[in-house]
């Protein structure tokens, strides 16, 4: 079984990185509640950065840490939270998945992505 990789804005979120983290956690929870396995780098790494004394905005730390997670993921879900269109991280993640020929699905905040896109012919989950 694999998982989806959830991209959300962080440094470009208009209400700051703490709110970006809270919203990324909310979106991750929506997917978990629907039994969709997901890895969200913001939800999973913000606390590590803050409490581990790492620069939460340093892409030279976070992109290499996230690359193995992107490689192992089935596909990408991009959540269209405020700031997503100008986010460097979301751009890099989308670029990676496009080049890897993995599916990319878009999610409106607070809503699940289209089930047909997530659970198509080669569905990973019941």
ABEGO torsion letter per residue (X at the ends): XBBBBBBBBBAABAAEAAAAAAAAAAAAAAAAAAGBBBBBAAAAAAAAAAAAGBBAABAAAAAAAAAAAAAABABBBBBBBBGAAABAAAAAAAAAAAAAGBBBBBBBBGBBBBAAAAABAABABX
